[in-house]
């Protein structure tokens, strides 16, 4: 599903060059739920964005469903992302002037999908936010916002979910609900790559890898 | 959800930014529409003022013409047409004049001549008045004015004298001791005195006017006349000099003498009146044109200034809008929305803003330009249709979206091209 080989990425800092990724390799099969841990600046978010075809690495290769997204043109890569990858972020990134249902349906702006509306209602029900369908994000609790973001990520039934600290702003109960949802998706065959520094939640993933200065610290 | 639906929802959400943008476009549109409508009002006002002034000056000119005609009536004829071999000394000193056929009058009247009017033939001879101890009498036979073929009939200077009647000069009436209504005998024929003129201090005072046919009979000169009098038409001074030649071209057997001072005076009066009228009209036109140029200069300065200020303001607002939507753009890009669609979202917003601002600006500009034109330019109401300009409306309604699109282009382009990873990281 996802194959990462010798990935490198450098950023120019104010005083020196920072190696955000330094020869990272791993594989993710359908149904895998991999949690990546590490301190701030360890390179885990850079790895996630690179895997999501959002940040071109300086070296190494990434293959998603046998295709290197960075070999595609910018517009092809955008379509590829819409078709294959779902994103969940710590900050939710909901569109503030759209209702919960409209936010969940927002991927339709990128890709037409005839059954999307029914699937969106199904997802709202699955994440227990169906009674909030007509509410704006500003009127939701943080847990409801994250569940909305998760429902949005799943609309097109992506084969790969990339989650960046998806529980970072949630209380324990809501965090558990989100992890339960991700585990359920993994059980259905979706590959999940989650970045977190919460050991308790990482332990609930299928396997865990830790990063330090752009490299694996412990193999899981 | 369609792109347009998303744009409309965003407009409702960030309505202050949108409203400020609409106001910027409206300001630019209003300044352009206001200036153009004001200029249209000036044009319409100029047409009206000049028409009113022209009517007034035409009336004044007609009055001047009438005054000049009245003066001319007093002066009466200023052209005399005599036999070509006439001794002028004999004519002027002793009223002796060589005769010519009366048919000359018809020849002249039926010609293409338009340089004279009030054509009056006469037969004049100074006689010893046997019934009054042979005192001198100028006997003049007249038949009234003969209309010229190509000219409208004029009110005659002198009424024709009916057969059997006589009009007496003041001295000749006194010599005969008659008054109007009395009888007088001339060369053995009795005439009823139709009128006695007041003393004029010239040879008219010793004249008696009778019908031409009776004069021809009494003087034994049947079918003959010895003078034709006429008045020059309202031609230029240069044209006046050509009149004798034109008459002689029609009647080679005559000589025409033009009383230049009288003719020039008449012509000059007409010319002066017309010139004054033309000058007054031209002065009004020049004044209006000057005011129009001043308005155009002011518009040429203010309109681009407002447009540039509005464009800058729109660009700032568009930049602030992009900045406020960084997170939204980042996530839209992350979920696969193409950069072209992001650009279209911003441009649609700009076009909506421009259309609304253009419509509001046009309405405000048109109404203010119309009101200004009425209150400052012309007294009284100015029909709104006379100041409406379709090209102006099209320019403002089309220019509003264009201005907004141009001003928003760079911020929108930068939003669509930005790296989604960077935008999500920043948030």
Interface residues (C-beta under 8 A of the other chain):
Chain A: X45 X49 X52 X54 X55 X74 X75 X78 X79 X80 X81 X82 X83 X87 X89 X91 X93 X94 X95 X96 X97 X98 X102 X105 X106 X107 X108 X109 X110 X111 X152
Chain B: X1 X3 X6 X9 X10 X12 X13 X14 X327 X328 X330 X331 X332 X333 X334 X335 X336 X337 X338 X339 X340 X341 X419 X420 X421 X424 X425 X427
